[in-house]
Amino acid sequence: MSLHHAKFVGACPNERRRIGACILTVVAIALTIVLFVSSQVASADDAKGAPDIKVRKPNGGEFWERGEKEKIRWSSEGFTGFYVRIELLREDVVEREITSTTPNDGKFNWVVPNDVPLDTGYAVRIISLGNPQIRDKSNDTFTIIDLL
């Protein structure tokens, strides 16, 4: 059944014994419409590609200073969930959790703690809390320094 079959004019007789059949017909037509619209939405989502998160900043080559506020930025494509977790990686191993949950709005400011080891090889990883398979990390590493 397609949408052009959904004609309601005269579809329901006034006779009492046929009211049940009429209700079933209307429900079937409504269900067909819902399924048709859902398949169109799914097709539009498929055309856009799978949901994805991309780290934009830091993305390699930066110098972050302990005690200073640093900007973490990312973008999301498709529905990637309402919240994300942000991790600090050192040589691809979790050094610490920057935040366990923050809105998936593409921005987070972090004051680098004074106890983070001075080193190179750092990256930021952002993980969707709604679907942990949706994640990304900095494309290249950055360095944490202390100017004191």
N, C-alpha and C positions, 0 to 999 in steps of 0.2 A: 504494500500500500504506500502511495506517495502522498505528498501534501495536496496535490490537486484532487484527490478523492475525498478530502475533508469538507464535504458539503453538508451543512446542518439543516438547510431549509427542507422541511417536510420529512426529516429523518426520523422523528419520533412520533408515532401515532398516539392519539389520545386514549386509545383503548387500554384499560387497566391491565390486561394479561400481557400486553406487549411492552409495558414500561420497563421491565427488567432487561429485555432484549435491547431496548433503546439505550438504557444506561450503559450496558456493556459495549454497545457500538460507540457511544461518545467517549468512554474510557479508552477503548482501543484506538480511536482516532487521536485522542490527546497523547497517549503513549507513543504513537507513531511520530507525532510532531516533536515530542521531547527527544526521542531517539535520533530523529533527523537533525535537529538543531545541535545536539551533543556531538554527532559525528562531524558536523561542519566545524564546530569549535575545535575538536581534536585534530582535524585536518589542518586547520590554520596553525595550531601549535606545532604540529609536525613540520610544517613548512618553515617555521622560524628556527627549528633545530631544538636540541635538548636544552633543558635549563643549565645555566653555566654561571660561574663566578670567576672574575678575573681580578687579581691584585694589580692595582695601578701604581700604588706608592706604599712602601719602598719597592722599587723594582730592580735595584742593582746599582752599585757604585756610590751610594749615599754614605755620609758619615753622620751617625747619630751620637749625640753627646749625652752622657749620663746626667740626670737631673733636669734635662730640657724636655719641653713638650714637643713630641714628634707627631706628624700626621700620617695616619694609615688610611688609604683610600682604595676602594674596589668598585667594580660594577657588576651588575647582575643581569642576565638575559633569561627571559621566561620566569616562571615561578620557582624561586629557589628557597622559599621559606621566609618566615617573618623575622627570624633571629639567626645570628651566626656566632661562632666561637672564634677567637683570634689567638694564635699561638706564635711564640718566638722560637724559631729553629736555629740551632747552631750546628753546622755540618750535617744538616738533614735530621737531627735529633731534637726532640722538644726540649728546649732549655727551660721554658716556663710558659704558663698560660697567661696571656696578656689580659684576656677577659673571658669568662665562661659563657657569657651571653650579652649580646648587644643587638639593638635593632639592625636589621639588614637594610640600612639606609645609605651605605656606601662611604661612611665616614666614621672615624674613631680617632680621638686624640689621646696619646699615651705619654705620660712622663716616665722617661727611662729611669728605673730605680738605680740607686748608687751601687747596689750589690750585683748588678749584671756584669759578668766578666768582660774586661776589655779584650776585644778579639775581632778578627775578620770572620767571614763565613756565615754571617747571620742572614736569615730570611724570615719573612712573615707568611704564615699560612692562615687562610680563612676557610672555615668549614660551616656549611649549612647545618643548623640544628634539626631542621625538618627532614633532611636527607643527607647524611654524612658522606655519601659518595660524591656530592657536589662540593668541590673544594678546589682551591688553587693556592699556589705559593709564589713568592717573588721570583721573577725570571732569572735573576742573578743575585749575588750576595752583597751585603753592605757591611760596614764596620761600625762598631761601637767604641767611642773614644772618651777620654776624660781630659779636659783642657786645664785642669788645675795643676 
